[in-house]
Amino acid sequence: MAEQLGLHTVGDLLHHYPRRYEERGQLTRLADLPLDEHVTVVAQVADARVHKFNGGRGQRLEITITDGSGRLQLVFFGRGVHKPHKDLPPGSRAMFAGKVSVFNRKLQLSHPSYERLFSDGTDSGDGAVSAFAGKLIPIYPACKGLESWKIAKAVDAVLPRAREALDPLPPALREGRGFVSLPEALLKIHRPGGKADVEEARARLKWDEAFVLQVALARRRHADALLPAVARRPASDGLLSAFDARLPFTLTEGQQKVSAEIFGDLATEHPMHRLLQGEVGSGKTMVALRAMLAVVDAAGQAAMLAPTEVLAQQHHRSIVEMMGDLAEGGMLGGAERATKVLLLTGSMGAAARRQALLDLVTGEAGIVIGTHALIEDKVQFHDLGLVVVDEQHRFGVEQRDALRGKGKQPPHLLVMTATPIPRTVAMTVFGDLDTSVLDQLPAGRSPIASHVVPAADKPHFLARAWERVREEVEGGHQVYVVCPRIGDDVDQSADARSKSAEPGDDAEKRPPLAVLDVAEQLTTGPLKGLRVEVLHGRMAPDDKDDVMRRFAAGEVDVLVATTVIEVGVNVPNATAMVIMDADRFGVSQLHQLRGRVGRGSAPGLCLLVTEMPEASPARARLGAVAATLDGFELSRIDLEQRREGDVLGQAQSGVRSSLRVLAVIEDEDVIAAAREEAVSVVAADPDLEGFPELRSALDALLDEDREQYLDKG
């Protein structure tokens, strides 16, 4: 239990809730089983046959089980044949557990474990196991060697201890909302008398999870609000107003509103903790830059942390372009209020690096943009006032923390994320940050048309896609082609093997398409005569920069790249993107990638190429991306398709999700209400002295790592 499922204590086991319930006498829908997952099904044996092979020396038992809608084959080999043949005559019912695989295009379970169910409520194990006596059979998240029914027996053994469970909800809150007690909820979720019991228990247990998490976050915010920080107010005739005066366009209403929120935070004597999220291309960089300029005006320094060198260089280039001679502080020809804008990355030469470090410590440089190199011990600031983190989800919290530790007092923090996050996830994952949203696109951005190109079903669609690429280039534009892999590292025999496979059957088997291979096929085939270049993460930094610069300058027609171009790359003349093996990318990643085109006045085009069959979930996902440009809508789809736990798991630096019954998307109301209750509890009693049970629940949720994780938030 400890090794496979992370269950160490009686409490852990009591909080290991059934994933679903099967009704005795009802069968699991076999048609909907997921591949490669450990499943538990209740089904009826249709027939059983023993096949001999190897001249009669080997034998194989094939049992077909059915639920009325679909069939599933069970296979047993060798010595394992006799017992199931005897135990499972045609017409018998049982629970089966195993991993679903495909053999000869049919779904099968190989050597599943099973437990007979008899009509009188007994079963084959040790007489009547109480777990199956009820009408509802609990199906637990299980793993190989620890089947759902074994977990059920273990739960039976500890259920009497549920009476000792400490109830984290304050009594007033519990009674006010009419919840059952915690011991009763545990009893009802594990051994329900009927569906109403399950509902009642889940409603109560959801609240526990939401409430305890929101109390943890509310305490964080409360503690943050007590930290000192230097208030940074822009000067009336300083760098910011000089910059604004030169802007060739007016800010969108959204940009003005969000800037006002940020300036309000910067003017207080407590550190700002703000999450700035917005649609791809909504002008977040402009908002962040104005905040940085305001801090420089107030005699501070601002640092912007980017996840990759390509991005750091890109931000540096675009910020220097936007600022013009205002970025040339200390240089001849620099404007009088100018500051110095530095780039600091790991691959800089020693001399340039020394100079950069010197400019930071003397305060000569007001703005620095860099990668993880900014975090190293050697880097010292004169007076760090603001940290801007771009692309939140790429950064470990330790990095943000290390950078914030470089201020004399905690600096203000602005976190930017390019993929929109649904409001509830923001409340849960970034619950210690205030949120600002940019949802208008700046004027002059063009709409992007997206289409799915089914390469296997309709090869002529792919040929047409390459013609479209030529047409864009002939119209004076440029095109990205994105591939999931680089291709300098996979042995050729694997590629050769995969090419011989049938396309429909083994689209999964062949390795993902690679930049180097695709570039070669295009230059000798459909895009012959065009200027095709490659870009990927393992190229030398100077080469990367050189390719990006030439592409931006229009000297390259087609750029075949990996996802290094996913974020922040801005080439307005690039109008089309072809994403190869698009089913290998996540929804928000596809949305991010697509945001690289349509940045100029010409309309954008995004083609999602896939070999997945029409009815597959992967195709449905691509269809959803093609159907909408709304990142918030897509982030919901993305979450619904990933498991809930991953949402928090990813954002919580790899910590196992604490949420078992709370669904971040569906339970929006629970989370919002729990947040309100948590805020009022913490405001009245920040140390929770009056709530010892809640404190111990917090300690359990926030073992050391997570407490620190939230601290560093």
N, C-alpha and C positions, 0 to 999 in steps of 0.2 A: 504493500500500500504506500509506504513512504517513497520507495524508489520510483514507481510508475505514476502514481497519482498525487504525490506530494502530501499524503495524509499522515500526520505524525501523532495526533492526539485524539482522544475521544471527541473533543470539540470539532476537530477537523472532519471527522467521520460524520458527526451529526449535521455538519454544514455541507456534506457532499450530497446534494439533493438529486432525486431522480431527474433524468433528462426529459422523460415523458412517461406516460402510463399506457399499458395495453389493456384492453378490456378482455377478461377471460371469455373465450368463446368468439372473440373477434380476431381477425387475422391481420397481420401487418401488410401494408401495400408493398408488394415486392417490386412493382414496376418503378418505384421512386428511389430505390436504394442507391446511395452514392458509391462510386468506385473507390477502392483503396482506403476505405474507412472501416473501422471496427464497428460492426453493427450487431444488434440483438433483434431477432424477429420471432414472431409467433406464427407458425404455419402448420399446414397439414401435409402428411406424406401422401404423394400420389402413387408413386411406384418405386421399386428398388430392383436393381439388376447387378449381378456380379459378372465382370468380364475377366477372362483369363488372357494373359499375354506371356511373351517370352517362353513359348513352348509349354505353357501350363504352369510354369514355376511361379510367375507373378500373378497377383490378382488385384482387381480394382472394383470397389463397390460404388455404383452411381445411384444416388437417391434423388428423385425429383420431388420438390415440395412446392405447394401452390397456395395461393390466397384467393383464388378465383379471378384475379386480374392479371397476374403474371406468374411465371414459373422461375424457379431457381434450382440449379443443380448442386448437390452436395457430393463431394468426392472423397473416398477413403481408400488408402492403399495398404498393401502388405498385411502385417499382423493386425492392423487396426480395423480389419474388415468385419470380423465375426460379431463383436459386441453390438455395433450399431445395426447390423443386419437383423439381429435378434430383437434389439430394443425398439426398433422403429418400423413396425409392419405398416403396409398401406392403410390409410384411414386414421392413423394415430396422429395426435397433436403434440407439439413440443415447442420449447423455446430453443432457438439455435443462435450461437454467437460465433463470429469469425470475421475475416477480412474479405470484402467482396473483390473478386478479380474477374478478368475476362479471359475465356479460353474458347477458341473456335467461334468467336463472336457471340458467345453466350455468357451470361453472368453465372459465376459459380462461387461456392464457399469450399475451400479445401480443408479437410480435417476439422470441421467446426466442433465446438463443444456443444452439448445439448442437454436439456432437462425435460423429461416427459411431463405432460400435463394430463391429468385424468379428469373426467367430467365431475367427479365428486369433490374436486378441490384438493386432492392429494397429488403427490408427484413422486418421481422415481427416486429421489434422493434419500431422505431419511423420514419416510412417512409424510405426514402433513407439515410442510414448512409453512409457518404462518404467513410468510410474505405472499404466498400465492393463494391463501385461503380467501382473501377479499376478492371482490369483483374486479378491482383495478390492480393490475400487476405493475409494480414500479420498475422502470428500466433505468438503471444507473449508468452514468458515463463509466465505461469499463475499459479494460485493456487485455492483451493476451495473457492468459494465466490467471486472470482475476475477473471472472465473468460476472455479469450483472447479478445473477442469483447468489453468487458467493458473497458479493458486497451486501446484498439484501440480508443474508444470514448474519453477517457481522453487525449490520445496523440493528437487527433484532436484539443482538446481545447487549448493545450499549443504550438502546432507547430508554430503558428505565432511568438512566442517568440524566436524561433531558430535564428532569425536574430541577437539577442543580444549575441549569444554564442561567447566567447572569443576564438580566434584561437591560440592554443599553438605552431603551427609550425612556425618557423621564415619564413617571406615572401620569402627570397631567396631560402630556401630549398623547400618551397611549389611550387614555380614557376619552379625551377630547375627540379623537379620530375613530374611536370605537374599534380598536384592534384587539385581537385575542392575545393572550400572554405568550411569551416566547416558548415555554415548554409545550403549550398546546399547539402552537404553530409548527413546531418540529414534529410533533406526533402526527399532525394532520398531513404534512407534506410527505412523510415517509410511509405512513399507513393510512391513506385516506379511506373513509367509508364510501365516498362518492366524489363526483366532480366539484361539488360545492365546497367540500373540505379543502381540496387542492387550491381553489381560487382564494379562499379565505387565508390560507397559510401563505400563499405567494404574495398576496397584497401586503401582509404584515412583514414578511422577510425582505421584500423589496425596499420597504421603508427603512428597515434597519440599515441596509447597505447604503442607500442614498444618504441617509441622515448622518451616519458615522463618518462617511467620506466628506460630506459637506461641513461637518463640525471641524474636521481636520483642516480643511481649506479655510474656513472662517477664522480659525485660530491663527493660521499663517498670516491671513490678511490683517488680523488684529495686531499681531506682533510687528508686521511690516510697517503698519501705520505709526508705530511708536519709534521706528528707527529715524535717526536724524539724516538730513541730506541738505546740500546747499541749494537754495532756491535759485533758479536760473531764469532771469527775465531778459528778453532781448532789448538792446538799446534802441531808442526811437530812430536814430539815424545811423544805425550800424550796418553790419555785413548783411543781415537779413533784408533790411529795407532796400539796400543797394541791389541785392539779388532780385527781389520782387520787382523792382522798377524796370529791370531788363527783360523780364519774362516776355516772350513773344506771344503768349496766349494767356487767357485768364484761367485760374484754377476752377475745376468743376465745383458745384455746390458741395458735393460730398467731400472733396479735398479740403475745402474751407472749413466745413463743420468738424472734420476729424483733426485738422490742424489746431482748431480752437480748443478741442478737448486736450490735446497734447500740451499746448502752451499753458493751459490751466494747471495741469499736473506739474509741469516743470517749475511753475511759480510757487509751489508749496515747499515747505521745509521737510517733507518726507519723500522717500524715493518713489518715483512713478514706477508702476508695474503695469504696462499696457500691452495688450495684444492687438496688433493692427492686421486685420485680415481683409482680403479683397479679391475680386475677380482677377484672373490673369490679365495683365495689361491695364489695371485700373489706376495706375499712377502712384503706387505706394512709394516708389523710390523718391519721387518728388516730395511727398509728405515727410519722409524720413530725412531727406536732405535739409528741408526747411527747419526741422527740429534741431538738426546738428548745427546749422548756422546760428540758431538762436542761442545755443549753449556756448558757441565760440564767442558770440557777442558778449555773453555774460562772463567772459574771461575763463571759460572752461575748455576742455577738449572732448571730442566725440570720437568714438571708435565704432566701426562697423565690421561685424564678423560675418564672413561668407563661407559657405561649406566647401567650395572648391576653388582652386587657383583660377580656373577659367572664369568663374563668376566674380572673383575678387578683382581680376584684371578688367573685366567688363564693367563692373560698378565704378571702378576708379576712372576708367576712360569716360564713361558717360557723365560722371559727376564733374570731372575736370572740364568736359565740353560744356555742360550746363552753366558752370560758373565762369568760364572764360578767364579774363585777367584777375578775377576775384580769387582765383586759385593759385595766383602766382606771388604769394606773400614773400617778401624778402628778395624778390628777383627784380631785375630791371624791367620796366614795362608793366610791373604788377600794379593793380589799382591801389589807392591809398588804404582802403580798409581790408585789403586782401589777407588771406591766410595761406598756409601751405597745406596741400592735400597729398598725403603719403600713401604708398602702397607697400605692404609688408607681407611677403610670402616666404615659404620655406626654400624656394629655389633661387632666391636672390643671391647675387655675388657678394663676397665679404665686404668689399669697400662700400657698396651701395647700402648694405645692411647697417654698417657702422654709422653711416651718415644719418640714416633713418632713425636709428635708436637715439642718436644725439638730438635730432630735431624734436623727438617726443619728450625727452627728459627736460629739455630747456623750455619747452612750450612753444617753440618756433612753429611747429606743425599743429594746426588746430584740429585737423580731421585726418584720421588714419583708417584705411580700408585694408583688411587682411584676412588671412585664413587662420588656422590653428596656431600659426607662428606668433600671433599677437599674444598668445597665452603664456608663452615661455617665460621662465623666471627673469631672463635678462631684460625683458621689455619693461621699462619704467615710464610712467607718465608724469607730466608736470602737475596736472590737475584734471583727472578724468571725471567728466560730469555726466556723460550719457553713453550708454552702450546700446547699439542697434544690432539685433541679431536677425539675419536674413534666413528665411527657410528653416524655421524652428525645428521641424521634425528630423533634420539631419544632424542636429547637435546634441551631444550628450550634455546633460545638465552640468556635469563637472566643468565643461569648458566655459559655460556662461558664468559659472560661479568663480572660476579662476580669474576671469576678466573683471568681474565686479569687485574682486578683492584688491584690484589695483588702484582703486580710488582712495583718497584720504578718508572720505566718508562714503557710504554706499552710493554709487552713481545711480542716476535714473536709468530705467530699462525699457526699451521698446522692442517688442518681438514682432517680426513680420512673417506672416505665412502666406504663401502664394496659392495654396490649394485651400479653398474655403472649407471651414469646419462647421457642421451643423451646431446650432446654438447650444444644444444640450451637451454636446461633446466638449464644446468650449467651456461650459460650466463645470464639467467634470474633470477634464484633463488639465485645462488651464484655469481652474477655478480660482487660483490665487491672482489672476490678472484681470484688469478691467478690459473690456473688449470694445474696439472701434471697428466699424465695417465700412469699406468703400465699395459701393455697388454700382456706381455709374462708370461707363467707359468714357475716356476723354474724347472730345470731338475729333473727327478725322480718322478714327479707327474703322476698319471695314468688317463687314460680316464674313464669317468663314462657313463655307459649305463643306459638310463631311459626308463621306460615303463609304460603305463597307464593300471591299472587293473580294469576292469569294474565289480565290485562285484555284482551288481544287475542283469545285463544282463548275466553274465557268472560266476556263483559262483565257478566253478571248477578252474578258474584263481586265485581266492583268496587262495584256498586250495594249489595250486601250489606255490603261493608266500611264504606261511609258510614253504613249503618243501625247497624252495631256502634258506630261513633263516637258517634252520637246516644244509643245505649243507655248507653254509659259516662258521657256528660255527664248524662243523666237520672238515673243512679245517684249523682250528686254528684261525679264524677271529672273529670279533664281529659285532653286528648289532644294529642300532637305530630303534626304532619304535616311530613315532611322532603322537600325537593326539592333536586336537584343544582345549580340555578342561581338567581340572584337575579331576572333578567328585566327590569332597567331599561335594558339596554344592547344588546339584540339587535334588529335591524330587523324590523318586523312582516311584511315581505314574505316573509322566510324562513319565519316561522311559517305564513303563509297557504299557501305552497308545500307545506310539509310536511303540512298537513292534508289536501291533496287526494291525497296518495300512498296506495297500498294499505298497510294496516297491517302485513301480514306481511312484505311485501317490503322496506319502507323504515323499519322501526322505528329502524334505525341512522341514517337520513338526517335525521330531524327533530331539531331542537335539543332538548336535555334539558328536561324540564318545569321551569318557573320559579316561585319563591315568589309573586311578585306576580300572575301569571296564575292560579295554582292557588287562591290566597286569594280572588280575585275570583269564579272559577267556583264555589267552595264557598259563599260568602256569598249568591250569587244563586241557587244550585242546591241540592244535597243537604243543606247544613248551614245553610240559611236560618233566621234567627232565633237562631242561637247567637252567642256573643261570640267572633269570630275576629280574631286579631291577627297581624302578621308580625314576624319578627326576622331580620336578616341583617347581614353584616359591614360593609356600607357605611352603616349608619345612624349618626347622631351618638351618641357614647358615652352621653350622658345619656338619650337615647331608648331605647337598648338596655337600660340599667339599669332604666329605668322599666317597660318591657314585662316584663322578667324579674321585677321586684318584684311587679307586678300579677298575673302568672301564678302566682308562688309564693303570693301571698295569695288565690288563687282567684277573682280578678276577671275572668279570661280563661278561656273554655272550651277553645278550640282555638288552638294556637300553630303557625302555618305558618312554618317556618324552614329555613335552610340548615344546613350541618354546624357552625355556630358552637355548636350545643348538644351537639356530639359528646362533649365531655369535661367531667367534673366538675360538670355541672349537676345539682342535687339538689332535686327537687320530689316528695316522697313521694306526693302526691295525684294525680300524673299516672300513669294506669294503662295507656294505650294509645298506640301509635305506628304511624302509617302512613307507610311509606317509598316515595315515588313514584320510578319509574324505578330501582328498587333495583339493577338490573344495572349501573348506572353507578358503583356504589360498590365498594370493595374488601372482601374478607371481614372483615378485622380492623376496618375502619371500620364495617361493618354491626353487628358485635358490640359495638363501642363505643357506637354510637347506641342499640342495643337496651338497653344497660345503664342508660339514663335512665329506663326504666319499671320497675315492680315493686320500687320502693324503699320502699314502705309495706307495710301488711298485706294490701291487696287484691291479687289475682293480676294479673300484667301480661299484655299482649297486644301482639304485634308483627306487623304485616301488611306483607309485602314485595311491592309491586305492580310487575309487569313486563309488557312487551309482547313479550319475546323468545319464540321458538317453543320447544316442549317439548323438542326434542332438542338444543338449543344448549348449549355449555359454560357460558354465563351462567346458564341455568336450573339446571344441575347445581350450580353454585356456591351459588346461592340455596337450593337444596334442602339443601345441606350446612349452611348457616347455620341453616335452620329446624329441622334434625334434632338439633342439639346446643347446649347452653349452655356447653360446656367450651371456654374460650378457648385453652387449650394445644392441644387437638385442632384447633381452627379455624386457629390460627397455622401448624400443619403443613400444612393444606390450602392455606392462602394461599400458603405458600412453594412448595409443589409446583406451584402453578399459575403463580406468577410464575417468571421464570427465576432460577436460582441467583444469577447475577451481580448481579441487582438487590438482593438481600438485603444484600449487602455494599456494593454501589454506593450504595444509599440511606443506609446507616448511615455510610458512609465519606465523607461530605461530597462526594458527586459524583465521587469518584475512580474511575477505571475498575477494575472488579474484577480482582484478581490471580488469581482462582481459575479455572482452565481445566478441570481434570479432577476437582477435589474437589467433591463435592456435599454441601452443608452438612447436609442432612437425612439422606441415606442413609449417609454416611460417619461416623456418630457415633463408631464404635469407633476409626477412624483418628485422628480429632481428639483424642479422649480420650487415646489412647496417645501421640500426638505431643506432647500437652501435658505428659505425665509426663516424657518423654524431654527435652523442652526445659527443663523446670524443673531437671532434674538437671544438664544441661550448663551452664546459666547459673549454678547455685549453685556449681559447681566452678570455673568460669572466666567471670566476668561480662563481661570485655572480649573474650572469644573469641580470646585471643591464640594459643591452640593450634589454631584452626580458621580459617585465612585464607580457604579457599574458602567457608565458611559466611558469613564476614563480607562477602565480595563479593556473595554471593547476597542478603544482607540489604540491602546498599546498593542493589542493583538493584530489590528489592521496594519498599523504602522510599525512593523518591526524596525529595527535600527535603519536598514537600508532605505525603507520608504520614507521614514520620518525625515531622513537627511535629504532624500530626493525632493520632498516637498519644501524643506528648508531652502534648498538651493534654487527652488522654482523661481 
